[in-house]
Amino acid sequence: MIRTDWTLDEAKALYELSFSELTYRAQEIHREYFDPTAIETASLLSIKTGGCAEDCGYCSQSAHHNTGVKATKLMAPEEVLAAAARAKAAGAQRFCMGAAWRNPRDRDMDKLCEMVRGVSALGLETCMTLGMLTSEQVARFSEVGLNFYNHNIDTSPEYYPEIAATRSMEDRLNTVERVRQGGINVCSGGILGMGEAEDDRISMLVTLATLPTHPGSVPINLWNEIQGVPIQSRAEKVDPFDLVRMIALARIMMPKSVVRLSAGRTTMSDELQALCFLVGANSIFVGDQLLTTGNPSPGSDAELLKRLGMHIAKAAPSETPADKKPRRDPELMITGQGGIGS
């Protein structure tokens, strides 16, 4: 049964089950909705790097932090399409395009829409992560067939003020809701290891699991060491079993969502990745680079899947949200409890 009324107490009770019981429940649900041997693949390209006006404390691309990342202009559509073709040849099924912006400018929308149309014509699912969107921008992306929009909530509502001051959790959730109502699949998750408490991690998943419709994709990122950002001074390594518990909890509360192991896989052992797959993670990024951080090589990913008797899932047209037709609700603000992204 798909629920959107989870409470923090219910989620904590699940998280605190014995490891064997939690993993059993998660795999049982995973098998009900997915092929447990299939892994979806996505590739991520930074189409505009650095110079972001937001002050997110974890981000190497923020103009507020001295990280050595140089700001670039928006790539030309033909450059993006060439990269997408290479990604498809390397085994990617979805192509994610990320720009370091607070929000896209209307003058860039024509180029962005051209990218979506071109990538789609290559036979790839399309995803973008560009910051906050207006309803009009959502409508344009919907018209050109954008499959997914990534907008991570990063952490819990309670811990979010420790992460960013230039925007709020409400800002994040408002864009997620505009995307959902515009008929585009939502991709939204968060980052573990930024100094947050265990309750914050669980609360982040509850926030996602109590949205009107669960995100189609839920990326779970591990903090990557980045010198020059505020989070670096209070970041804490995530216990491997805690990561598995989070993946299992996401799978139980959001049964039909694709759960993606995102940033941080370079620090994960093969055994830890296998445990994550066992409890419901069923998507990874392929390629050596994410936005500004490293990623396992395609060869090592292929070898791991082979050793586990797993395979890359067959590409299929993305499912549209149950409420695909755009709705014009007068009020989009979501308050209370119900980052890489893509």
The 8 nearest C-alpha neighbors of each residue, nearest first, counted from 0:
[[1, 2, 254, 252, 253, 28, 3, 255],
 [0, 2, 3, 254, 253, 252, 255, 213],
 [3, 1, 4, 0, 5, 252, 208, 209],
 [2, 4, 209, 208, 5, 210, 211, 1],
 [5, 3, 209, 2, 6, 337, 208, 210],
 [4, 6, 3, 209, 205, 9, 7, 208],
 [7, 5, 9, 8, 10, 4, 205, 337],
 [6, 8, 10, 9, 11, 202, 205, 5],
 [9, 7, 11, 6, 10, 12, 5, 13],
 [10, 8, 12, 6, 7, 11, 13, 5],
 [9, 11, 7, 13, 12, 8, 14, 6],
 [12, 10, 14, 8, 13, 9, 15, 7],
 [11, 13, 9, 15, 10, 14, 8, 16],
 [12, 14, 10, 11, 16, 15, 9, 21],
 [15, 13, 11, 12, 16, 10, 244, 248],
 [14, 16, 12, 13, 11, 17, 18, 21],
 [17, 15, 13, 21, 14, 18, 20, 12],
 [18, 16, 20, 19, 21, 15, 14, 22],
 [17, 19, 21, 20, 22, 16, 244, 15],
 [18, 20, 22, 17, 21, 23, 16, 24],
 [19, 21, 23, 17, 18, 22, 16, 24],
 [22, 20, 18, 24, 23, 19, 16, 17],
 [21, 23, 25, 19, 24, 20, 278, 18],
 [22, 24, 20, 26, 21, 25, 19, 27],
 [25, 23, 27, 21, 22, 26, 20, 28],
 [26, 24, 22, 247, 278, 28, 27, 251],
 [27, 25, 29, 278, 23, 28, 24, 30],
 [26, 28, 24, 30, 25, 29, 23, 31],
 [29, 27, 31, 25, 26, 30, 24, 251],
 [28, 30, 26, 31, 27, 279, 32, 33],
 [31, 29, 33, 27, 28, 32, 35, 26],
 [30, 32, 28, 29, 33, 27, 34, 254],
 [31, 33, 30, 29, 255, 28, 254, 34],
 [34, 32, 30, 29, 35, 31, 37, 255],
 [33, 35, 36, 37, 30, 32, 29, 31],
 [36, 34, 37, 30, 33, 29, 277, 279],
 [35, 37, 309, 34, 310, 38, 308, 311],
 [38, 36, 312, 310, 311, 34, 35, 309],
 [39, 37, 281, 311, 282, 312, 310, 40],
 [40, 38, 282, 312, 311, 281, 283, 37],
 [41, 39, 91, 283, 92, 282, 284, 285],
 [40, 42, 93, 284, 91, 92, 94, 285],
 [41, 43, 94, 284, 285, 91, 95, 93],
 [44, 42, 95, 289, 96, 94, 290, 41],
 [45, 43, 96, 46, 97, 95, 290, 289],
 [44, 46, 97, 290, 47, 98, 48, 96],
 [45, 47, 74, 98, 97, 73, 44, 96],
 [48, 46, 98, 73, 45, 72, 71, 99],
 [47, 49, 71, 70, 99, 45, 98, 46],
 [50, 48, 70, 60, 51, 99, 69, 68],
 [49, 51, 62, 70, 61, 60, 52, 99],
 [50, 52, 61, 100, 99, 62, 53, 49],
 [51, 53, 62, 101, 61, 50, 54, 100],
 [54, 52, 51, 165, 55, 101, 61, 62],
 [53, 55, 63, 163, 61, 56, 165, 52],
 [56, 54, 163, 57, 58, 162, 53, 61],
 [55, 57, 229, 162, 230, 58, 228, 54],
 [56, 58, 230, 55, 228, 59, 229, 162],
 [57, 59, 60, 55, 56, 61, 228, 338],
 [58, 60, 61, 66, 228, 68, 225, 57],
 [61, 59, 49, 58, 51, 50, 68, 62],
 [60, 62, 51, 63, 64, 59, 50, 58],
 [61, 63, 50, 51, 64, 52, 60, 49],
 [62, 64, 61, 54, 65, 52, 53, 51],
 [65, 63, 62, 61, 228, 66, 227, 59],
 [66, 64, 227, 67, 63, 228, 62, 68],
 [67, 65, 227, 68, 59, 64, 226, 228],
 [66, 68, 65, 69, 59, 227, 64, 60],
 [69, 67, 66, 49, 60, 70, 59, 65],
 [70, 68, 49, 67, 71, 48, 50, 60],
 [69, 71, 49, 50, 48, 68, 72, 47],
 [72, 70, 48, 47, 49, 69, 73, 50],
 [71, 73, 47, 74, 70, 48, 46, 49],
 [74, 72, 47, 46, 75, 71, 98, 48],
 [75, 73, 46, 72, 47, 76, 78, 79],
 [74, 76, 78, 77, 79, 73, 110, 46],
 [75, 77, 79, 114, 78, 80, 110, 74],
 [76, 78, 80, 79, 75, 81, 114, 74],
 [79, 77, 81, 75, 76, 80, 82, 74],
 [78, 80, 76, 82, 77, 81, 83, 75],
 [79, 81, 83, 77, 82, 78, 118, 84],
 [80, 82, 84, 78, 83, 79, 77, 85],
 [83, 81, 85, 79, 80, 84, 86, 78],
 [82, 84, 80, 86, 85, 81, 79, 87],
 [83, 85, 87, 81, 86, 82, 80, 88],
 [86, 84, 88, 82, 83, 87, 89, 81],
 [87, 85, 83, 89, 84, 88, 91, 82],
 [86, 88, 91, 84, 90, 89, 85, 83],
 [87, 89, 85, 86, 90, 84, 91, 83],
 [90, 88, 86, 87, 91, 85, 297, 286],
 [91, 89, 87, 88, 86, 92, 40, 285],
 [92, 90, 87, 41, 40, 86, 93, 42],
 [91, 93, 40, 123, 41, 314, 124, 90],
 [94, 92, 124, 41, 123, 91, 125, 42],
 [93, 95, 42, 125, 41, 126, 43, 124],
 [94, 96, 126, 43, 127, 42, 125, 44],
 [97, 95, 127, 44, 43, 45, 46, 126],
 [96, 98, 128, 45, 46, 127, 129, 44],
 [97, 99, 47, 129, 46, 100, 45, 48],
 [100, 98, 51, 48, 49, 47, 60, 129],
 [101, 99, 51, 102, 130, 98, 129, 103],
 [100, 102, 130, 53, 52, 131, 51, 103],
 [101, 103, 130, 131, 100, 129, 132, 104],
 [104, 102, 129, 100, 105, 107, 130, 101],
 [105, 103, 106, 107, 102, 108, 100, 101],
 [104, 106, 108, 107, 103, 136, 109, 102],
 [105, 107, 104, 108, 109, 103, 110, 111],
 [108, 106, 105, 104, 110, 109, 111, 103],
 [107, 109, 111, 105, 110, 106, 112, 104],
 [108, 110, 112, 111, 107, 113, 106, 105],
 [111, 109, 113, 108, 112, 107, 114, 76],
 [110, 112, 108, 114, 113, 109, 107, 115],
 [113, 111, 115, 109, 114, 110, 108, 116],
 [112, 114, 110, 116, 111, 115, 117, 109],
 [115, 113, 111, 117, 112, 76, 116, 118],
 [114, 116, 112, 118, 113, 117, 119, 145],
 [115, 117, 119, 113, 114, 118, 120, 143],
 [116, 118, 120, 114, 119, 115, 113, 80],
 [119, 117, 121, 115, 120, 116, 114, 80],
 [118, 120, 116, 123, 121, 122, 117, 115],
 [119, 121, 117, 122, 118, 116, 123, 115],
 [122, 120, 118, 119, 123, 117, 84, 83],
 [123, 121, 119, 120, 124, 118, 92, 87],
 [124, 122, 119, 93, 92, 121, 118, 125],
 [123, 125, 93, 94, 119, 146, 92, 122],
 [126, 124, 146, 94, 145, 93, 95, 123],
 [125, 127, 95, 147, 148, 146, 94, 96],
 [128, 126, 96, 148, 95, 97, 149, 129],
 [127, 129, 97, 149, 148, 130, 150, 96],
 [130, 128, 98, 97, 100, 102, 103, 127],
 [131, 129, 102, 101, 100, 128, 132, 150],
 [130, 132, 102, 174, 101, 129, 133, 171],
 [133, 131, 174, 136, 102, 137, 134, 130],
 [132, 134, 136, 135, 137, 131, 174, 177],
 [133, 135, 137, 136, 177, 138, 132, 181],
 [136, 134, 138, 133, 137, 139, 132, 140],
 [137, 135, 139, 133, 138, 134, 132, 140],
 [136, 138, 134, 140, 135, 139, 178, 181],
 [139, 137, 141, 135, 136, 140, 181, 142],
 [140, 138, 142, 136, 141, 137, 135, 143],
 [141, 139, 137, 143, 142, 145, 138, 136],
 [140, 142, 138, 144, 139, 143, 145, 137],
 [141, 143, 139, 140, 144, 138, 145, 137],
 [144, 142, 140, 141, 145, 116, 112, 139],
 [143, 145, 141, 142, 146, 140, 116, 115],
 [146, 144, 140, 141, 125, 147, 143, 115],
 [145, 147, 125, 183, 184, 126, 144, 124],
 [148, 146, 126, 184, 185, 183, 145, 125],
 [147, 149, 127, 126, 185, 186, 128, 184],
 [150, 148, 186, 128, 341, 187, 127, 185],
 [149, 151, 187, 128, 186, 148, 175, 152],
 [152, 150, 187, 188, 153, 338, 189, 149],
 [151, 153, 189, 154, 188, 171, 187, 150],
 [189, 154, 152, 338, 151, 190, 188, 155],
 [155, 153, 203, 189, 152, 159, 190, 158],
 [154, 156, 203, 199, 157, 158, 202, 159],
 [157, 155, 159, 158, 168, 154, 336, 203],
 [156, 158, 155, 159, 199, 160, 154, 202],
 [159, 157, 155, 161, 160, 156, 154, 199],
 [158, 160, 162, 156, 161, 157, 155, 154],
 [161, 159, 162, 163, 158, 164, 157, 167],
 [162, 160, 159, 158, 163, 164, 56, 157],
 [163, 161, 159, 56, 160, 55, 158, 164],
 [164, 162, 55, 160, 54, 165, 161, 56],
 [163, 165, 166, 160, 54, 167, 162, 55],
 [166, 164, 53, 163, 54, 167, 55, 52],
 [167, 165, 164, 170, 163, 168, 53, 171],
 [168, 166, 170, 169, 171, 164, 165, 160],
 [167, 169, 171, 170, 156, 172, 159, 152],
 [168, 170, 172, 167, 171, 173, 334, 333],
 [171, 169, 167, 173, 168, 172, 166, 174],
 [172, 170, 168, 169, 173, 174, 152, 175],
 [173, 171, 175, 169, 174, 170, 176, 168],
 [172, 174, 176, 170, 175, 171, 332, 331],
 [175, 173, 177, 176, 172, 171, 131, 132],
 [176, 174, 172, 178, 173, 177, 179, 171],
 [175, 177, 179, 173, 174, 178, 180, 172],
 [178, 176, 174, 180, 179, 175, 181, 134],
 [179, 177, 181, 175, 176, 180, 183, 137],
 [180, 178, 176, 181, 182, 177, 183, 175],
 [179, 181, 325, 177, 182, 326, 178, 176],
 [180, 182, 325, 178, 179, 183, 177, 137],
 [181, 183, 323, 180, 179, 325, 324, 320],
 [184, 182, 178, 179, 181, 147, 146, 141],
 [183, 185, 147, 215, 146, 320, 319, 179],
 [184, 186, 214, 148, 215, 147, 149, 187],
 [187, 185, 149, 216, 214, 148, 217, 215],
 [188, 186, 151, 217, 150, 149, 214, 185],
 [189, 187, 218, 217, 151, 219, 152, 153],
 [188, 190, 153, 154, 219, 151, 152, 338],
 [189, 191, 220, 153, 221, 219, 222, 154],
 [190, 192, 221, 222, 193, 220, 189, 237],
 [191, 193, 235, 222, 237, 194, 234, 236],
 [194, 192, 234, 195, 191, 230, 235, 222],
 [193, 195, 234, 233, 192, 235, 196, 230],
 [196, 194, 193, 199, 192, 197, 158, 200],
 [197, 195, 199, 198, 194, 200, 158, 192],
 [196, 198, 200, 199, 201, 195, 202, 241],
 [197, 199, 201, 196, 200, 202, 11, 195],
 [200, 198, 202, 155, 196, 197, 201, 195],
 [201, 199, 203, 197, 198, 202, 155, 154],
 [200, 202, 198, 204, 203, 199, 205, 197],
 [203, 201, 205, 199, 155, 204, 200, 198],
 [204, 202, 155, 206, 200, 154, 201, 205],
 [205, 203, 207, 201, 206, 202, 208, 249],
 [204, 206, 208, 202, 207, 203, 209, 201],
 [207, 205, 203, 336, 204, 209, 337, 208],
 [206, 208, 204, 205, 209, 210, 213, 203],
 [207, 209, 205, 206, 210, 3, 213, 204],
 [210, 208, 3, 337, 206, 207, 4, 205],
 [209, 211, 212, 207, 208, 213, 337, 3],
 [212, 210, 209, 3, 213, 208, 337, 176],
 [213, 211, 210, 214, 3, 209, 320, 179],
 [212, 214, 208, 210, 215, 253, 207, 211],
 [215, 213, 185, 216, 186, 187, 256, 217],
 [214, 216, 256, 185, 186, 184, 257, 213],
 [217, 215, 186, 257, 214, 256, 258, 218],
 [216, 218, 188, 258, 187, 186, 259, 257],
 [219, 217, 259, 188, 261, 258, 260, 220],
 [220, 218, 260, 189, 261, 188, 259, 190],
 [221, 219, 190, 262, 261, 189, 191, 263],
 [220, 222, 263, 191, 190, 262, 192, 223],
 [221, 223, 192, 191, 190, 263, 220, 193],
 [224, 222, 263, 225, 221, 262, 292, 220],
 [223, 225, 222, 231, 226, 234, 230, 57],
 [226, 224, 223, 231, 227, 228, 59, 66],
 [225, 227, 228, 66, 231, 224, 59, 65],
 [226, 228, 66, 65, 64, 225, 229, 231],
 [227, 229, 230, 231, 56, 64, 226, 57],
 [230, 228, 56, 231, 232, 227, 57, 233],
 [231, 229, 57, 56, 232, 233, 228, 234],
 [230, 232, 234, 229, 233, 228, 225, 226],
 [233, 231, 230, 234, 229, 228, 235, 194],
 [234, 232, 194, 230, 231, 235, 193, 229],
 [233, 235, 193, 194, 231, 192, 230, 232],
 [236, 234, 192, 194, 237, 193, 233, 222],
 [235, 237, 192, 238, 234, 222, 193, 221],
 [238, 236, 192, 239, 235, 241, 242, 191],
 [237, 239, 241, 240, 236, 242, 243, 235],
 [240, 238, 242, 241, 237, 243, 271, 267],
 [239, 241, 243, 242, 238, 244, 271, 18],
 [240, 242, 244, 238, 239, 243, 245, 237],
 [243, 241, 245, 239, 240, 244, 246, 238],
 [244, 242, 240, 246, 245, 241, 275, 247],
 [243, 245, 241, 247, 242, 246, 248, 240],
 [246, 244, 248, 242, 247, 243, 249, 241],
 [247, 245, 243, 249, 248, 244, 250, 242],
 [248, 246, 244, 250, 278, 25, 245, 249],
 [247, 249, 245, 251, 250, 246, 244, 252],
 [250, 248, 246, 252, 247, 251, 253, 245],
 [249, 251, 247, 254, 253, 248, 279, 252],
 [252, 250, 248, 25, 249, 254, 253, 247],
 [251, 253, 249, 250, 254, 248, 208, 2],
 [252, 254, 250, 256, 251, 249, 255, 208],
 [255, 253, 250, 251, 256, 252, 28, 29],
 [254, 256, 253, 32, 257, 215, 250, 1],
 [257, 255, 215, 216, 253, 254, 258, 214],
 [256, 258, 216, 217, 215, 281, 259, 255],
 [259, 257, 217, 280, 281, 218, 216, 256],
 [260, 258, 282, 218, 283, 261, 280, 217],
 [259, 261, 283, 219, 218, 282, 280, 220],
 [260, 262, 220, 219, 259, 218, 283, 284],
 [263, 261, 220, 221, 264, 339, 260, 223],
 [262, 264, 221, 265, 266, 223, 220, 222],
 [263, 265, 267, 266, 262, 294, 261, 295],
 [264, 266, 263, 295, 267, 294, 293, 262],
 [267, 265, 264, 263, 268, 223, 221, 295],
 [268, 266, 264, 265, 271, 272, 269, 263],
 [267, 269, 271, 270, 272, 266, 265, 264],
 [268, 270, 272, 271, 273, 267, 303, 274],
 [269, 271, 273, 268, 272, 274, 267, 275],
 [272, 270, 274, 268, 273, 269, 267, 275],
 [271, 273, 275, 269, 274, 270, 276, 268],
 [272, 274, 270, 276, 271, 275, 277, 269],
 [275, 273, 277, 271, 276, 272, 270, 278],
 [276, 274, 272, 277, 273, 278, 243, 280],
 [277, 275, 280, 273, 279, 274, 278, 281],
 [276, 278, 274, 275, 279, 273, 26, 280],
 [279, 277, 26, 247, 25, 275, 276, 22],
 [278, 280, 276, 29, 250, 277, 281, 247],
 [281, 279, 276, 258, 275, 259, 282, 278],
 [282, 280, 38, 258, 279, 276, 259, 39],
 [281, 283, 259, 39, 38, 40, 280, 258],
 [284, 282, 260, 40, 259, 261, 285, 41],
 [283, 285, 41, 42, 40, 261, 286, 282],
 [286, 284, 42, 297, 41, 40, 283, 91],
 [285, 287, 288, 297, 296, 42, 294, 284],
 [286, 288, 294, 296, 295, 293, 285, 289],
 [289, 287, 293, 294, 286, 292, 290, 291],
 [288, 290, 292, 43, 291, 293, 294, 44],
 [291, 289, 45, 292, 44, 288, 43, 97],
 [292, 290, 289, 288, 293, 59, 45, 60],
 [293, 291, 289, 290, 288, 294, 223, 262],
 [292, 294, 288, 287, 289, 291, 295, 265],
 [293, 295, 287, 288, 265, 289, 296, 264],
 [296, 294, 265, 287, 297, 299, 264, 300],
 [295, 297, 287, 298, 299, 286, 294, 300],
 [298, 296, 300, 299, 286, 285, 301, 295],
 [299, 297, 301, 296, 300, 302, 295, 303],
 [298, 300, 302, 296, 301, 297, 303, 295],
 [301, 299, 297, 303, 302, 298, 304, 296],
 [302, 300, 298, 304, 299, 303, 305, 297],
 [301, 303, 305, 299, 300, 304, 298, 306],
 [304, 302, 306, 300, 305, 301, 299, 307],
 [303, 305, 309, 307, 301, 306, 302, 310],
 [306, 304, 302, 308, 303, 307, 309, 301],
 [307, 305, 303, 304, 308, 302, 309, 301],
 [306, 308, 304, 309, 305, 303, 273, 36],
 [309, 307, 305, 306, 304, 310, 36, 303],
 [310, 308, 36, 304, 307, 37, 305, 311],
 [311, 309, 37, 304, 38, 36, 312, 308],
 [310, 312, 38, 37, 39, 313, 40, 309],
 [313, 311, 37, 38, 39, 310, 314, 40],
 [312, 314, 315, 311, 39, 37, 92, 38],
 [313, 315, 92, 312, 316, 39, 123, 124],
 [314, 316, 317, 313, 318, 124, 92, 312],
 [317, 315, 318, 314, 124, 319, 146, 123],
 [318, 316, 315, 319, 146, 124, 184, 314],
 [319, 317, 316, 320, 184, 215, 146, 315],
 [318, 320, 323, 184, 317, 321, 183, 182],
 [321, 319, 323, 322, 184, 182, 318, 183],
 [322, 320, 323, 319, 212, 324, 318, 182],
 [321, 323, 320, 324, 182, 180, 325, 319],
 [324, 322, 182, 320, 321, 319, 325, 181],
 [323, 325, 322, 182, 326, 181, 180, 321],
 [326, 324, 181, 180, 182, 323, 327, 322],
 [327, 325, 180, 328, 324, 181, 322, 182],
 [326, 328, 329, 325, 180, 330, 181, 331],
 [327, 329, 330, 326, 331, 180, 325, 177],
 [330, 328, 327, 331, 326, 332, 177, 134],
 [329, 331, 328, 332, 327, 333, 173, 176],
 [332, 330, 173, 333, 176, 329, 328, 177],
 [333, 331, 173, 330, 334, 169, 172, 170],
 [334, 332, 169, 172, 331, 173, 335, 337],
 [335, 333, 169, 332, 336, 337, 172, 168],
 [334, 336, 337, 333, 156, 206, 169, 168],
 [335, 337, 206, 334, 156, 205, 209, 202],
 [336, 209, 206, 210, 335, 4, 205, 334],
 [153, 339, 151, 340, 189, 190, 152, 58],
 [340, 338, 341, 262, 220, 261, 290, 190],
 [339, 341, 338, 151, 218, 149, 261, 150],
 [340, 149, 339, 128, 95, 218, 186, 150]]
